[in-house]
Amino acid sequence: MKVRAYLGEWHPNPGTGFDMVRVYLGAALFVRGVLFVAHPERLIHYLETSNRWFMPLAASQYVVAAHIGGGFMLALGIGTRLAAAVQVPALLGAVFFVHLRSGLMLQDQSLELASLVLVLLTAFAVFGADKLSLDHLLAKAKVDRERQSMPPTPASPSRQS
């Protein structure tokens, strides 16, 4: 009873929680991209230990661009589906070609975290963002503009009895 009184008439929206996860994920990926720029040798090392699944330098450029650009877009919620989808290949590579050989339950938990990020990115690529996003704000503004540009509908004739 006390919890209900404390919360009052607040009704949580699951979409808001989903948006909070999106913002955090976007910010974290942006920071990861910036760290890869600041310490490129770390990313190159990851790629070289992955049995050279792709040219390490080209792959590192893609990963950095995807994380910085896509992370920024995810955090703002603009182009959410595209921002998430662009990062999926980088995370597929991280999961299957870098961290999978190390296995689960290690101190750094790289496989578990990379897998979680891959699942979250896939969900955002499929479902997009909710109300706390620029995508939603822009879509709402577009609908409002379309409503304003429509000619007014004539009033229907009233029936007389």
C-alpha positions in Angstrom: 0.0 0.0 0.0 2.8 2.4 0.9 4.5 1.9 -2.5 1.3 2.7 -4.3 0.8 5.9 -2.3 4.4 6.9 -2.9 4.1 6.4 -6.7 0.7 8.0 -6.9 -0.8 7.7 -10.4 2.5 7.0 -12.1 2.2 4.2 -14.6 5.6 3.1 -16.0 5.9 2.7 -19.8 8.1 -0.2 -20.9 9.1 1.9 -24.0 10.7 4.5 -21.7 12.9 1.8 -20.2 13.8 0.6 -23.6 14.8 4.1 -24.6 16.9 4.4 -21.4 18.8 1.2 -22.5 19.2 2.7 -26.0 20.7 5.9 -24.7 23.1 4.1 -22.4 24.1 1.6 -25.2 24.7 4.4 -27.6 26.8 6.4 -25.2 28.8 3.3 -24.3 29.5 2.4 -27.9 30.4 6.0 -28.7 32.9 6.0 -25.8 34.3 2.6 -27.0 34.8 4.1 -30.4 36.6 7.1 -29.0 38.8 4.8 -26.9 39.7 2.8 -30.0 40.7 6.1 -31.7 42.8 7.0 -28.6 44.4 3.5 -28.4 44.2 2.0 -31.9 46.8 -0.7 -31.0 44.2 -2.4 -28.7 41.7 -2.8 -31.6 44.3 -3.9 -34.0 45.5 -6.5 -31.4 41.9 -7.8 -31.1 41.6 -8.1 -34.9 45.0 -9.8 -35.3 44.2 -12.4 -32.7 41.1 -13.3 -34.5 43.0 -15.3 -37.2 42.9 -12.3 -39.5 39.2 -12.7 -40.4 39.4 -9.5 -42.3 42.1 -7.0 -43.0 42.8 -5.6 -39.5 43.3 -2.0 -40.5 40.2 -1.8 -42.7 38.1 -3.6 -40.1 39.3 -1.3 -37.4 38.3 1.8 -39.4 34.8 0.3 -39.8 34.5 -0.6 -36.1 35.5 2.9 -35.0 33.2 4.7 -37.5 30.3 2.4 -36.6 30.8 2.8 -32.9 31.3 6.6 -32.9 28.7 7.5 -35.5 26.2 4.8 -34.6 26.6 5.2 -30.9 26.0 9.0 -31.2 22.9 8.4 -33.3 21.6 5.7 -30.9 22.1 7.9 -27.9 20.0 10.6 -29.6 17.5 8.2 -31.1 17.9 9.5 -34.6 18.1 6.9 -37.4 17.9 4.3 -34.7 17.3 1.3 -36.8 20.1 2.2 -39.2 22.5 3.2 -36.4 22.0 -0.2 -34.7 22.1 -2.2 -37.9 25.4 -0.7 -39.0 27.0 -1.9 -35.8 25.7 -5.5 -36.0 28.5 -6.7 -38.3 31.2 -5.3 -36.0 29.6 -7.1 -33.0 29.1 -10.3 -35.0 32.9 -10.2 -35.7 33.6 -9.5 -32.0 31.5 -12.3 -30.8 32.3 -15.0 -33.3 35.9 -14.2 -34.3 37.4 -12.5 -31.3 35.8 -13.5 -28.0 34.3 -16.9 -28.8 37.7 -18.6 -28.6 38.2 -17.2 -25.1 35.0 -18.7 -23.8 32.6 -17.8 -21.1 33.1 -16.9 -17.4 36.4 -15.1 -17.7 37.3 -12.2 -15.5 36.8 -9.6 -18.3 33.5 -11.2 -19.5 34.2 -10.1 -23.0 32.1 -12.8 -24.7 29.1 -12.2 -22.4 29.2 -8.4 -22.9 29.8 -8.5 -26.6 26.9 -11.0 -27.0 24.6 -8.8 -24.9 25.5 -5.7 -27.0 24.8 -7.8 -30.2 21.4 -8.8 -28.9 20.5 -5.2 -27.9 21.7 -3.8 -31.2 19.6 -6.4 -33.1 16.5 -5.5 -31.0 17.0 -1.8 -31.8 17.6 -2.5 -35.5 14.3 -4.4 -35.6 12.1 -2.3 -33.3 13.7 1.2 -33.4 13.3 3.8 -30.7 10.3 4.8 -28.6 9.0 8.2 -27.5 12.2 9.5 -25.9 14.0 9.9 -29.2 14.5 12.3 -32.0 13.0 9.8 -34.4 9.7 10.0 -32.5 9.9 13.8 -32.2 10.6 14.2 -36.0 7.8 11.8 -36.9 5.4 13.6 -34.6 6.4 17.0 -36.2 5.8 15.6 -39.7 2.3 14.4 -38.8 1.5 17.8 -37.2 2.7 19.6 -40.4 0.6 17.3 -42.6 -2.5 17.9 -40.5 -2.0 21.7 -40.7 -1.5 21.5 -44.5 -4.8 19.6 -45.0 -7.8 21.6 -46.0 -10.5 21.7 -43.4 -13.3 19.2 -43.9 -16.7 20.6 -44.4 -19.1 20.2 -41.6 -21.6 17.4 -42.1 -25.2 18.6 -42.6 -27.3 18.2 -39.5 -30.4 16.2 -39.5 -33.6 17.9 -38.7 -36.4 15.8 -37.2 
